[in-house]
């Protein structure tokens, strides 16, 4: 367990903003992440995902959905069933798509591994099929990752510290705070918001300092566009803020129980993971459609 203990009752999970457009309808295009026919090895995938979800993302090149879980990265096959990407069963915590086939993540090795307990920052350039260590191996546990304008932000849960990097190798320490999740304005990396026990805390200096948490309590945040910051609370109620978290308006309640992750692709296209599935909205959260079933929504 990390030395830093979060004040929230639930484990930390990511709700970062995925880079590029995500079209879930394209997820069932019949190809596996490596371009081969999905399920061509004869293995029959499970009809639902049996793992806690930590993050959601989409490859801007082909629109494929990727799901970061406690037991690996998954993507839907041509039947809509979850298919393991690569062969890693690691616990992927922080997760974000940084470009075509380019993913950034953090987390922990699978049970039985001889690797350090914390991955630090890891990177994939083949859509999650393989991963390499980028920095801070054995030194940092990023439970949330986001990026904007080429700047990477990571919340290191071992220290309760927001860190920032322009190259994924060298890091600057920013504010120390007790947060569950955070999000960065996609057009202005100086604007950062974080969920705290007191409410949403805001920063205008790139996370160097935060004001006091205020307003309705949120679990996860995701910034779809400068004027569309989304937040979801522990009941699944989704709200939108047009002014960077100063004011909020509830739009809907996401089905399926307690939330596990939130990703706003843009100001209208939203993905949310709850205890029983992954849901998509294309009307800014007014209505949702279930896209992938989850059989085990319990937290680890």
Secondary structure, DSSP 8 states (H G I E B T S, - for coil): --SS--SSSS--------SS---GGGGGSSB-TTSSBTTTTS----SSB-S-EEEEEE-TTT--EEEEETTEEEEE-TTS-EEE-TT---EEEEEEEEETTEEEEEEE--TT--S-S---EEEESSTTSS-EEEE-TTT--EEEEEEETTEEEEEETTTTEEEEESSSSS-EEEEE---S-EEEETTEEEEEEEEETTEEEEESSTTS-----BSS--SEEEEEETTEEEEE-TT-EEEEESSTTSS-EEEEE-SSSSEEEEEESSSS-EEEEETTEEEEESSTTSS-EEEEEBS-----
